[in-house]
Amino acid sequence: MSAADADTFEFVVSTIRRTINEDWIADFEITSETRFNDDLELESIEFVKIADQLQAHYGDRLDIAGWLSGKSVAELIGLSVGVLTDYIEQTLAA
């Protein structure tokens, strides 16, 4: 993972922690394989808040809603922190 990728990953993780803002998340190990649905058990509104904060930080270059709309139900259920980070990195690099 490059330094830029690591910075993006850390920003995504910090955004998740701020958004969930519950005691358990402070000690929960979030890796690139951590899944939003199965591991973090996020409500859809929490994911929307995370996406909104990422969009606000990175700007109009990201279209998280559009990117997600192209995913199957299985892909959405299995969405991981790493996949989201990869999308951000690829979009910013383009």
Secondary structure as the mmCIF struct_conf table of DSSP 4:
data_model
#
loop_
_struct_conf.conf_type_id
_struct_conf.id
_struct_conf.beg_label_comp_id
_struct_conf.beg_label_asym_id
_struct_conf.beg_label_seq_id
_struct_conf.end_label_comp_id
_struct_conf.end_label_asym_id
_struct_conf.end_label_seq_id
HELX_RH_AL_P HELX_RH_AL_P1 ALA A 3 ILE A 20
HELX_RH_AL_P HELX_RH_AL_P2 ASP A 23 ASP A 27
TURN_TY1_P TURN_TY1_P1 SER A 32 GLU A 33
STRN STRN1 ARG A 35 ARG A 35
TURN_TY1_P TURN_TY1_P2 PHE A 36 LEU A 40
HELX_RH_AL_P HELX_RH_AL_P3 SER A 44 TYR A 58
TURN_TY1_P TURN_TY1_P3 ASP A 60 ARG A 61
HELX_RH_AL_P HELX_RH_AL_P4 ILE A 64 SER A 69
TURN_TY1_P TURN_TY1_P4 GLY A 70 GLY A 70
BEND BEND1 LYS A 71 LYS A 71
HELX_RH_AL_P HELX_RH_AL_P5 VAL A 73 ILE A 77
TURN_TY1_P TURN_TY1_P5 GLY A 78 GLY A 78
STRN STRN2 SER A 80 SER A 80
HELX_RH_AL_P HELX_RH_AL_P6 VAL A 81 ALA A 93
#
